[in-house]
Amino acid sequence: MHYDGWGFGGMHVFWWLFWIAVIVVLFSLDTPVSRRRRRETPLELLQRRYAAGEISTEEYEERKAKLEHDAK
């Protein structure tokens, strides 16, 4: 009897695809939460910098007014 080498109707191809899919899923679940987190808006960034003491009250007020003006 002649054997074409594809035994079980190509199940070895299925298993390769299955294990590749498993690896892809595991790597996608391993991504840090920080990558999935949404980006800060400019106002949120400004508020965070002000709260951390990186900018003065005067600078905060000026930049906040500019952001609010630009948003209109």
PDB file with SEQRES, HELIX, SHEET and CRYST1 records, atoms N, CA, C and O in Angstrom:
SEQRES   1 A   72  MET HIS TYR ASP GLY TRP GLY PHE GLY GLY MET HIS VAL          
SEQRES   2 A   72  PHE TRP TRP LEU PHE TRP ILE ALA VAL ILE VAL VAL LEU          
SEQRES   3 A   72  PHE SER LEU ASP THR PRO VAL SER ARG ARG ARG ARG ARG          
SEQRES   4 A   72  GLU THR PRO LEU GLU LEU LEU GLN ARG ARG TYR ALA ALA          
SEQRES   5 A   72  GLY GLU ILE SER THR GLU GLU TYR GLU GLU ARG LYS ALA          
SEQRES   6 A   72  LYS LEU GLU HIS ASP ALA LYS                                  
HELIX    1 AA1 GLY A    7  LEU A   29  1                                  23    
HELIX    2 AA2 VAL A   33  ARG A   36  1                                   4    
HELIX    3 AA3 PRO A   42  ALA A   51  1                                  10    
HELIX    4 AA4 THR A   57  ALA A   71  1                                  15    
CRYST1    1.000    1.000    1.000  90.00  90.00  90.00 P 1           1          
ATOM      1  N   MET A   1       0.845  -1.178   0.000  1.00  0.00           N  
ATOM      2  CA  MET A   1       0.000   0.000   0.000  1.00  0.00           C  
ATOM      3  C   MET A   1       0.896   1.248   0.000  1.00  0.00           C  
ATOM      4  O   MET A   1       1.941   1.269   0.649  1.00  0.00           O  
ATOM      5  N   HIS A   2       0.489   2.249  -0.708  1.00  0.00           N  
ATOM      6  CA  HIS A   2       1.260   3.485  -0.841  1.00  0.00           C  
ATOM      7  C   HIS A   2       0.944   4.428   0.322  1.00  0.00           C  
ATOM      8  O   HIS A   2      -0.220   4.596   0.684  1.00  0.00           O  
ATOM      9  N   TYR A   3       1.975   5.043   0.909  1.00  0.00           N  
ATOM     10  CA  TYR A   3       1.798   5.979   2.031  1.00  0.00           C  
ATOM     11  C   TYR A   3       2.306   7.343   1.586  1.00  0.00           C  
ATOM     12  O   TYR A   3       3.451   7.471   1.153  1.00  0.00           O  
ATOM     13  N   ASP A   4       1.445   8.380   1.694  1.00  0.00           N  
ATOM     14  CA  ASP A   4       1.833   9.695   1.184  1.00  0.00           C  
ATOM     15  C   ASP A   4       2.506  10.589   2.231  1.00  0.00           C  
ATOM     16  O   ASP A   4       2.933  11.693   1.893  1.00  0.00           O  
ATOM     17  N   GLY A   5       2.612  10.155   3.469  1.00  0.00           N  
ATOM     18  CA  GLY A   5       3.322  10.926   4.473  1.00  0.00           C  
ATOM     19  C   GLY A   5       2.486  11.951   5.217  1.00  0.00           C  
ATOM     20  O   GLY A   5       3.028  12.662   6.063  1.00  0.00           O  
ATOM     21  N   TRP A   6       1.217  12.061   4.949  1.00  0.00           N  
ATOM     22  CA  TRP A   6       0.377  13.047   5.623  1.00  0.00           C  
ATOM     23  C   TRP A   6      -0.412  12.423   6.776  1.00  0.00           C  
ATOM     24  O   TRP A   6      -1.388  13.031   7.214  1.00  0.00           O  
ATOM     25  N   GLY A   7      -0.066  11.302   7.267  1.00  0.00           N  
ATOM     26  CA  GLY A   7      -0.769  10.550   8.297  1.00  0.00           C  
ATOM     27  C   GLY A   7      -1.763  11.337   9.134  1.00  0.00           C  
ATOM     28  O   GLY A   7      -1.507  12.487   9.491  1.00  0.00           O  
ATOM     29  N   PHE A   8      -2.854  10.742   9.436  1.00  0.00           N  
ATOM     30  CA  PHE A   8      -3.947  11.320  10.224  1.00  0.00           C  
ATOM     31  C   PHE A   8      -4.522  12.576   9.585  1.00  0.00           C  
ATOM     32  O   PHE A   8      -5.014  13.454  10.293  1.00  0.00           O  
ATOM     33  N   GLY A   9      -4.471  12.674   8.309  1.00  0.00           N  
ATOM     34  CA  GLY A   9      -5.102  13.796   7.608  1.00  0.00           C  
ATOM     35  C   GLY A   9      -4.491  15.147   7.925  1.00  0.00           C  
ATOM     36  O   GLY A   9      -5.195  16.156   7.889  1.00  0.00           O  
ATOM     37  N   GLY A  10      -3.230  15.199   8.229  1.00  0.00           N  
ATOM     38  CA  GLY A  10      -2.574  16.485   8.483  1.00  0.00           C  
ATOM     39  C   GLY A  10      -2.655  16.944   9.929  1.00  0.00           C  
ATOM     40  O   GLY A  10      -2.580  18.145  10.190  1.00  0.00           O  
ATOM     41  N   MET A  11      -2.806  16.035  10.869  1.00  0.00           N  
ATOM     42  CA  MET A  11      -2.904  16.417  12.280  1.00  0.00           C  
ATOM     43  C   MET A  11      -1.636  17.099  12.784  1.00  0.00           C  
ATOM     44  O   MET A  11      -1.705  17.925  13.694  1.00  0.00           O  
ATOM     45  N   HIS A  12      -0.488  16.770  12.215  1.00  0.00           N  
ATOM     46  CA  HIS A  12       0.736  17.431  12.673  1.00  0.00           C  
ATOM     47  C   HIS A  12       0.684  18.928  12.377  1.00  0.00           C  
ATOM     48  O   HIS A  12       1.234  19.719  13.144  1.00  0.00           O  
ATOM     49  N   VAL A  13       0.039  19.334  11.291  1.00  0.00           N  
ATOM     50  CA  VAL A  13      -0.128  20.760  10.987  1.00  0.00           C  
ATOM     51  C   VAL A  13      -1.024  21.401  12.042  1.00  0.00           C  
ATOM     52  O   VAL A  13      -0.748  22.505  12.512  1.00  0.00           O  
ATOM     53  N   PHE A  14      -2.091  20.707  12.409  1.00  0.00           N  
ATOM     54  CA  PHE A  14      -2.993  21.211  13.450  1.00  0.00           C  
ATOM     55  C   PHE A  14      -2.229  21.441  14.748  1.00  0.00           C  
ATOM     56  O   PHE A  14      -2.381  22.486  15.380  1.00  0.00           O  
ATOM     57  N   TRP A  15      -1.406  20.470  15.150  1.00  0.00           N  
ATOM     58  CA  TRP A  15      -0.695  20.600  16.414  1.00  0.00           C  
ATOM     59  C   TRP A  15       0.327  21.728  16.377  1.00  0.00           C  
ATOM     60  O   TRP A  15       0.513  22.410  17.385  1.00  0.00           O  
ATOM     61  N   TRP A  16       0.989  21.944  15.254  1.00  0.00           N  
ATOM     62  CA  TRP A  16       1.896  23.092  15.137  1.00  0.00           C  
ATOM     63  C   TRP A  16       1.132  24.395  15.317  1.00  0.00           C  
ATOM     64  O   TRP A  16       1.559  25.275  16.065  1.00  0.00           O  
ATOM     65  N   LEU A  17       0.004  24.515  14.633  1.00  0.00           N  
ATOM     66  CA  LEU A  17      -0.804  25.733  14.755  1.00  0.00           C  
ATOM     67  C   LEU A  17      -1.342  25.896  16.169  1.00  0.00           C  
ATOM     68  O   LEU A  17      -1.388  27.009  16.694  1.00  0.00           O  
ATOM     69  N   PHE A  18      -1.746  24.795  16.784  1.00  0.00           N  
ATOM     70  CA  PHE A  18      -2.255  24.838  18.154  1.00  0.00           C  
ATOM     71  C   PHE A  18      -1.196  25.374  19.113  1.00  0.00           C  
ATOM     72  O   PHE A  18      -1.486  26.269  19.907  1.00  0.00           O  
ATOM     73  N   TRP A  19       0.024  24.842  19.057  1.00  0.00           N  
ATOM     74  CA  TRP A  19       1.071  25.270  19.977  1.00  0.00           C  
ATOM     75  C   TRP A  19       1.534  26.699  19.701  1.00  0.00           C  
ATOM     76  O   TRP A  19       1.888  27.429  20.627  1.00  0.00           O  
ATOM     77  N   ILE A  20       1.533  27.092  18.449  1.00  0.00           N  
ATOM     78  CA  ILE A  20       1.857  28.489  18.131  1.00  0.00           C  
ATOM     79  C   ILE A  20       0.805  29.409  18.734  1.00  0.00           C  
ATOM     80  O   ILE A  20       1.146  30.449  19.299  1.00  0.00           O  
ATOM     81  N   ALA A  21      -0.471  29.041  18.621  1.00  0.00           N  
ATOM     82  CA  ALA A  21      -1.551  29.845  19.203  1.00  0.00           C  
ATOM     83  C   ALA A  21      -1.422  29.915  20.721  1.00  0.00           C  
ATOM     84  O   ALA A  21      -1.630  30.978  21.306  1.00  0.00           O  
ATOM     85  N   VAL A  22      -1.083  28.810  21.363  1.00  0.00           N  
ATOM     86  CA  VAL A  22      -0.905  28.798  22.822  1.00  0.00           C  
ATOM     87  C   VAL A  22       0.220  29.749  23.225  1.00  0.00           C  
ATOM     88  O   VAL A  22       0.074  30.505  24.186  1.00  0.00           O  
ATOM     89  N   ILE A  23       1.324  29.719  22.511  1.00  0.00           N  
ATOM     90  CA  ILE A  23       2.454  30.596  22.824  1.00  0.00           C  
ATOM     91  C   ILE A  23       2.071  32.060  22.638  1.00  0.00           C  
ATOM     92  O   ILE A  23       2.424  32.900  23.467  1.00  0.00           O  
ATOM     93  N   VAL A  24       1.357  32.375  21.565  1.00  0.00           N  
ATOM     94  CA  VAL A  24       0.927  33.754  21.319  1.00  0.00           C  
ATOM     95  C   VAL A  24       0.019  34.237  22.446  1.00  0.00           C  
ATOM     96  O   VAL A  24       0.174  35.359  22.927  1.00  0.00           O  
ATOM     97  N   VAL A  25      -0.919  33.406  22.866  1.00  0.00           N  
ATOM     98  CA  VAL A  25      -1.829  33.788  23.956  1.00  0.00           C  
ATOM     99  C   VAL A  25      -1.051  34.012  25.248  1.00  0.00           C  
ATOM    100  O   VAL A  25      -1.305  34.987  25.955  1.00  0.00           O  
ATOM    101  N   LEU A  26      -0.120  33.138  25.565  1.00  0.00           N  
ATOM    102  CA  LEU A  26       0.657  33.298  26.795  1.00  0.00           C  
ATOM    103  C   LEU A  26       1.483  34.580  26.781  1.00  0.00           C  
ATOM    104  O   LEU A  26       1.575  35.263  27.801  1.00  0.00           O  
ATOM    105  N   PHE A  27       2.078  34.914  25.655  1.00  0.00           N  
ATOM    106  CA  PHE A  27       2.844  36.155  25.572  1.00  0.00           C  
ATOM    107  C   PHE A  27       1.942  37.379  25.650  1.00  0.00           C  
ATOM    108  O   PHE A  27       2.338  38.393  26.224  1.00  0.00           O  
ATOM    109  N   SER A  28       0.748  37.311  25.091  1.00  0.00           N  
ATOM    110  CA  SER A  28      -0.156  38.465  25.148  1.00  0.00           C  
ATOM    111  C   SER A  28      -0.679  38.681  26.560  1.00  0.00           C  
ATOM    112  O   SER A  28      -0.960  39.818  26.939  1.00  0.00           O  
ATOM    113  N   LEU A  29      -0.816  37.623  27.343  1.00  0.00           N  
ATOM    114  CA  LEU A  29      -1.257  37.765  28.729  1.00  0.00           C  
ATOM    115  C   LEU A  29      -0.144  38.279  29.625  1.00  0.00           C  
ATOM    116  O   LEU A  29      -0.411  38.776  30.719  1.00  0.00           O  
ATOM    117  N   ASP A  30       1.086  38.169  29.181  1.00  0.00           N  
ATOM    118  CA  ASP A  30       2.242  38.554  29.976  1.00  0.00           C  
ATOM    119  C   ASP A  30       2.590  40.036  29.841  1.00  0.00           C  
ATOM    120  O   ASP A  30       3.532  40.497  30.485  1.00  0.00           O  
ATOM    121  N   THR A  31       1.865  40.788  29.032  1.00  0.00           N  
ATOM    122  CA  THR A  31       2.195  42.200  28.851  1.00  0.00           C  
ATOM    123  C   THR A  31       1.911  42.963  30.136  1.00  0.00           C  
ATOM    124  O   THR A  31       0.890  42.724  30.782  1.00  0.00           O  
ATOM    125  N   PRO A  32       2.790  43.871  30.514  1.00  0.00           N  
ATOM    126  CA  PRO A  32       2.587  44.648  31.736  1.00  0.00           C  
ATOM    127  C   PRO A  32       1.325  45.502  31.653  1.00  0.00           C  
ATOM    128  O   PRO A  32       0.909  45.929  30.576  1.00  0.00           O  
ATOM    129  N   VAL A  33       0.741  45.735  32.802  1.00  0.00           N  
ATOM    130  CA  VAL A  33      -0.479  46.542  32.874  1.00  0.00           C  
ATOM    131  C   VAL A  33      -0.197  47.957  32.385  1.00  0.00           C  
ATOM    132  O   VAL A  33      -1.073  48.592  31.799  1.00  0.00           O  
ATOM    133  N   SER A  34       1.010  48.457  32.618  1.00  0.00           N  
ATOM    134  CA  SER A  34       1.335  49.817  32.202  1.00  0.00           C  
ATOM    135  C   SER A  34       1.214  50.001  30.697  1.00  0.00           C  
ATOM    136  O   SER A  34       0.900  51.098  30.234  1.00  0.00           O  
ATOM    137  N   ARG A  35       1.457  48.947  29.926  1.00  0.00           N  
ATOM    138  CA  ARG A  35       1.304  49.063  28.472  1.00  0.00           C  
ATOM    139  C   ARG A  35      -0.159  49.127  28.069  1.00  0.00           C  
ATOM    140  O   ARG A  35      -0.512  49.766  27.078  1.00  0.00           O  
ATOM    141  N   ARG A  36      -1.013  48.458  28.845  1.00  0.00           N  
ATOM    142  CA  ARG A  36      -2.432  48.425  28.514  1.00  0.00           C  
ATOM    143  C   ARG A  36      -3.171  49.649  29.044  1.00  0.00           C  
ATOM    144  O   ARG A  36      -4.308  49.906  28.650  1.00  0.00           O  
ATOM    145  N   ARG A  37      -2.537  50.399  29.928  1.00  0.00           N  
ATOM    146  CA  ARG A  37      -3.175  51.557  30.543  1.00  0.00           C  
ATOM    147  C   ARG A  37      -3.318  52.678  29.514  1.00  0.00           C  
ATOM    148  O   ARG A  37      -2.463  52.855  28.647  1.00  0.00           O  
ATOM    149  N   ARG A  38      -4.396  53.418  29.625  1.00  0.00           N  
ATOM    150  CA  ARG A  38      -4.601  54.526  28.687  1.00  0.00           C  
ATOM    151  C   ARG A  38      -3.581  55.624  28.954  1.00  0.00           C  
ATOM    152  O   ARG A  38      -3.020  55.719  30.045  1.00  0.00           O  
ATOM    153  N   ARG A  39      -3.357  56.436  27.955  1.00  0.00           N  
ATOM    154  CA  ARG A  39      -2.398  57.532  28.090  1.00  0.00           C  
ATOM    155  C   ARG A  39      -3.010  58.672  28.882  1.00  0.00           C  
ATOM    156  O   ARG A  39      -4.217  58.907  28.823  1.00  0.00           O  
ATOM    157  N   GLU A  40      -2.167  59.378  29.624  1.00  0.00           N  
ATOM    158  CA  GLU A  40      -2.615  60.537  30.388  1.00  0.00           C  
ATOM    159  C   GLU A  40      -2.938  61.683  29.441  1.00  0.00           C  
ATOM    160  O   GLU A  40      -2.262  61.888  28.433  1.00  0.00           O  
ATOM    161  N   THR A  41      -3.979  62.420  29.783  1.00  0.00           N  
ATOM    162  CA  THR A  41      -4.272  63.633  29.028  1.00  0.00           C  
ATOM    163  C   THR A  41      -3.267  64.701  29.467  1.00  0.00           C  
ATOM    164  O   THR A  41      -2.652  64.569  30.525  1.00  0.00           O  
ATOM    165  N   PRO A  42      -3.095  65.746  28.673  1.00  0.00           N  
ATOM    166  CA  PRO A  42      -2.172  66.808  29.078  1.00  0.00           C  
ATOM    167  C   PRO A  42      -2.542  67.429  30.431  1.00  0.00           C  
ATOM    168  O   PRO A  42      -1.660  67.762  31.223  1.00  0.00           O  
ATOM    169  N   LEU A  43      -3.839  67.582  30.693  1.00  0.00           N  
ATOM    170  CA  LEU A  43      -4.261  68.159  31.971  1.00  0.00           C  
ATOM    171  C   LEU A  43      -3.926  67.222  33.131  1.00  0.00           C  
ATOM    172  O   LEU A  43      -3.485  67.682  34.184  1.00  0.00           O  
ATOM    173  N   GLU A  44      -4.128  65.921  32.953  1.00  0.00           N  
ATOM    174  CA  GLU A  44      -3.782  64.960  34.006  1.00  0.00           C  
ATOM    175  C   GLU A  44      -2.278  64.963  34.274  1.00  0.00           C  
ATOM    176  O   GLU A  44      -1.844  64.885  35.424  1.00  0.00           O  
ATOM    177  N   LEU A  45      -1.499  65.053  33.220  1.00  0.00           N  
ATOM    178  CA  LEU A  45      -0.048  65.121  33.366  1.00  0.00           C  
ATOM    179  C   LEU A  45       0.354  66.381  34.130  1.00  0.00           C  
ATOM    180  O   LEU A  45       1.215  66.331  35.009  1.00  0.00           O  
ATOM    181  N   LEU A  46      -0.267  67.499  33.796  1.00  0.00           N  
ATOM    182  CA  LEU A  46       0.007  68.759  34.479  1.00  0.00           C  
ATOM    183  C   LEU A  46      -0.355  68.663  35.960  1.00  0.00           C  
ATOM    184  O   LEU A  46       0.408  69.106  36.819  1.00  0.00           O  
ATOM    185  N   GLN A  47      -1.512  68.087  36.256  1.00  0.00           N  
ATOM    186  CA  GLN A  47      -1.945  67.939  37.651  1.00  0.00           C  
ATOM    187  C   GLN A  47      -0.988  67.037  38.430  1.00  0.00           C  
ATOM    188  O   GLN A  47      -0.676  67.315  39.588  1.00  0.00           O  
ATOM    189  N   ARG A  48      -0.530  65.972  37.805  1.00  0.00           N  
ATOM    190  CA  ARG A  48       0.402  65.065  38.471  1.00  0.00           C  
ATOM    191  C   ARG A  48       1.729  65.760  38.760  1.00  0.00           C  
ATOM    192  O   ARG A  48       2.290  65.600  39.844  1.00  0.00           O  
ATOM    193  N   ARG A  49       2.229  66.526  37.802  1.00  0.00           N  
ATOM    194  CA  ARG A  49       3.491  67.246  38.005  1.00  0.00           C  
ATOM    195  C   ARG A  49       3.358  68.302  39.099  1.00  0.00           C  
ATOM    196  O   ARG A  49       4.288  68.516  39.877  1.00  0.00           O  
ATOM    197  N   TYR A  50       2.197  68.964  39.157  1.00  0.00           N  
ATOM    198  CA  TYR A  50       1.959  69.969  40.198  1.00  0.00           C  
ATOM    199  C   TYR A  50       1.884  69.294  41.569  1.00  0.00           C  
ATOM    200  O   TYR A  50       2.467  69.779  42.539  1.00  0.00           O  
ATOM    201  N   ALA A  51       1.172  68.182  41.642  1.00  0.00           N  
ATOM    202  CA  ALA A  51       1.042  67.460  42.913  1.00  0.00           C  
ATOM    203  C   ALA A  51       2.390  66.937  43.399  1.00  0.00           C  
ATOM    204  O   ALA A  51       2.625  66.852  44.604  1.00  0.00           O  
ATOM    205  N   ALA A  52       3.266  66.591  42.479  1.00  0.00           N  
ATOM    206  CA  ALA A  52       4.589  66.085  42.848  1.00  0.00           C  
ATOM    207  C   ALA A  52       5.564  67.212  43.189  1.00  0.00           C  
ATOM    208  O   ALA A  52       6.689  66.949  43.617  1.00  0.00           O  
ATOM    209  N   GLY A  53       5.143  68.456  43.004  1.00  0.00           N  
ATOM    210  CA  GLY A  53       5.996  69.592  43.315  1.00  0.00           C  
ATOM    211  C   GLY A  53       7.013  69.909  42.239  1.00  0.00           C  
ATOM    212  O   GLY A  53       7.983  70.624  42.493  1.00  0.00           O  
ATOM    213  N   GLU A  54       6.805  69.390  41.048  1.00  0.00           N  
ATOM    214  CA  GLU A  54       7.757  69.623  39.959  1.00  0.00           C  
ATOM    215  C   GLU A  54       7.597  71.005  39.335  1.00  0.00           C  
ATOM    216  O   GLU A  54       8.538  71.526  38.737  1.00  0.00           O  
ATOM    217  N   ILE A  55       6.420  71.601  39.469  1.00  0.00           N  
ATOM    218  CA  ILE A  55       6.172  72.936  38.910  1.00  0.00           C  
ATOM    219  C   ILE A  55       5.525  73.808  39.984  1.00  0.00           C  
ATOM    220  O   ILE A  55       4.888  73.305  40.910  1.00  0.00           O  
ATOM    221  N   SER A  56       5.698  75.114  39.846  1.00  0.00           N  
ATOM    222  CA  SER A  56       5.140  76.055  40.823  1.00  0.00           C  
ATOM    223  C   SER A  56       3.653  76.276  40.564  1.00  0.00           C  
ATOM    224  O   SER A  56       3.122  75.898  39.520  1.00  0.00           O  
ATOM    225  N   THR A  57       2.995  76.900  41.546  1.00  0.00           N  
ATOM    226  CA  THR A  57       1.571  77.203  41.409  1.00  0.00           C  
ATOM    227  C   THR A  57       1.344  78.142  40.231  1.00  0.00           C  
ATOM    228  O   THR A  57       0.393  77.972  39.468  1.00  0.00           O  
ATOM    229  N   GLU A  58       2.212  79.123  40.085  1.00  0.00           N  
ATOM    230  CA  GLU A  58       2.082  80.082  38.980  1.00  0.00           C  
ATOM    231  C   GLU A  58       2.196  79.372  37.627  1.00  0.00           C  
ATOM    232  O   GLU A  58       1.395  79.605  36.722  1.00  0.00           O  
ATOM    233  N   GLU A  59       3.188  78.515  37.509  1.00  0.00           N  
ATOM    234  CA  GLU A  59       3.379  77.782  36.258  1.00  0.00           C  
ATOM    235  C   GLU A  59       2.192  76.857  35.987  1.00  0.00           C  
ATOM    236  O   GLU A  59       1.749  76.719  34.846  1.00  0.00           O  
ATOM    237  N   TYR A  60       1.681  76.224  37.050  1.00  0.00           N  
ATOM    238  CA  TYR A  60       0.519  75.340  36.912  1.00  0.00           C  
ATOM    239  C   TYR A  60      -0.684  76.120  36.384  1.00  0.00           C  
ATOM    240  O   TYR A  60      -1.345  75.685  35.441  1.00  0.00           O  
ATOM    241  N   GLU A  61      -0.962  77.267  36.992  1.00  0.00           N  
ATOM    242  CA  GLU A  61      -2.122  78.067  36.580  1.00  0.00           C  
ATOM    243  C   GLU A  61      -1.985  78.545  35.134  1.00  0.00           C  
ATOM    244  O   GLU A  61      -2.955  78.515  34.377  1.00  0.00           O  
ATOM    245  N   GLU A  62      -0.785  78.986  34.749  1.00  0.00           N  
ATOM    246  CA  GLU A  62      -0.562  79.453  33.377  1.00  0.00           C  
ATOM    247  C   GLU A  62      -0.797  78.330  32.362  1.00  0.00           C  
ATOM    248  O   GLU A  62      -1.494  78.511  31.363  1.00  0.00           O  
ATOM    249  N   ARG A  63      -0.209  77.188  32.637  1.00  0.00           N  
ATOM    250  CA  ARG A  63      -0.340  76.061  31.700  1.00  0.00           C  
ATOM    251  C   ARG A  63      -1.770  75.531  31.659  1.00  0.00           C  
ATOM    252  O   ARG A  63      -2.263  75.140  30.601  1.00  0.00           O  
ATOM    253  N   LYS A  64      -2.433  75.519  32.815  1.00  0.00           N  
ATOM    254  CA  LYS A  64      -3.819  75.049  32.865  1.00  0.00           C  
ATOM    255  C   LYS A  64      -4.714  75.975  32.038  1.00  0.00           C  
ATOM    256  O   LYS A  64      -5.565  75.510  31.281  1.00  0.00           O  
ATOM    257  N   ALA A  65      -4.517  77.285  32.188  1.00  0.00           N  
ATOM    258  CA  ALA A  65      -5.308  78.247  31.422  1.00  0.00           C  
ATOM    259  C   ALA A  65      -5.058  78.067  29.923  1.00  0.00           C  
ATOM    260  O   ALA A  65      -5.993  78.130  29.124  1.00  0.00           O  
ATOM    261  N   LYS A  66      -3.811  77.844  29.548  1.00  0.00           N  
ATOM    262  CA  LYS A  66      -3.496  77.642  28.129  1.00  0.00           C  
ATOM    263  C   LYS A  66      -4.153  76.368  27.603  1.00  0.00           C  
ATOM    264  O   LYS A  66      -4.700  76.366  26.500  1.00  0.00           O  
ATOM    265  N   LEU A  67      -4.107  75.293  28.375  1.00  0.00           N  
ATOM    266  CA  LEU A  67      -4.746  74.043  27.950  1.00  0.00           C  
ATOM    267  C   LEU A  67      -6.255  74.216  27.793  1.00  0.00           C  
ATOM    268  O   LEU A  67      -6.847  73.734  26.827  1.00  0.00           O  
ATOM    269  N   GLU A  68      -6.867  74.905  28.748  1.00  0.00           N  
ATOM    270  CA  GLU A  68      -8.315  75.119  28.673  1.00  0.00           C  
ATOM    271  C   GLU A  68      -8.673  76.013  27.492  1.00  0.00           C  
ATOM    272  O   GLU A  68      -9.701  75.808  26.848  1.00  0.00           O  
ATOM    273  N   HIS A  69      -7.829  77.001  27.205  1.00  0.00           N  
ATOM    274  CA  HIS A  69      -8.078  77.893  26.071  1.00  0.00           C  
ATOM    275  C   HIS A  69      -7.931  77.138  24.751  1.00  0.00           C  
ATOM    276  O   HIS A  69      -8.734  77.316  23.835  1.00  0.00           O  
ATOM    277  N   ASP A  70      -6.903  76.297  24.660  1.00  0.00           N  
ATOM    278  CA  ASP A  70      -6.664  75.528  23.437  1.00  0.00           C  
ATOM    279  C   ASP A  70      -7.747  74.488  23.192  1.00  0.00           C  
ATOM    280  O   ASP A  70      -7.990  74.102  22.049  1.00  0.00           O  
ATOM    281  N   ALA A  71      -8.396  74.032  24.255  1.00  0.00           N  
ATOM    282  CA  ALA A  71      -9.438  73.005  24.123  1.00  0.00           C  
ATOM    283  C   ALA A  71     -10.723  73.570  23.526  1.00  0.00           C  
ATOM    284  O   ALA A  71     -11.554  72.822  23.010  1.00  0.00           O  
ATOM    285  N   LYS A  72     -10.885  74.878  23.597  1.00  0.00           N  
ATOM    286  CA  LYS A  72     -12.122  75.501  23.087  1.00  0.00           C  
ATOM    287  C   LYS A  72     -12.093  75.676  21.605  1.00  0.00           C  
ATOM    288  O   LYS A  72     -13.052  76.182  21.023  1.00  0.00           O  
TER     289      LYS A  72                                                      
END                                                                             
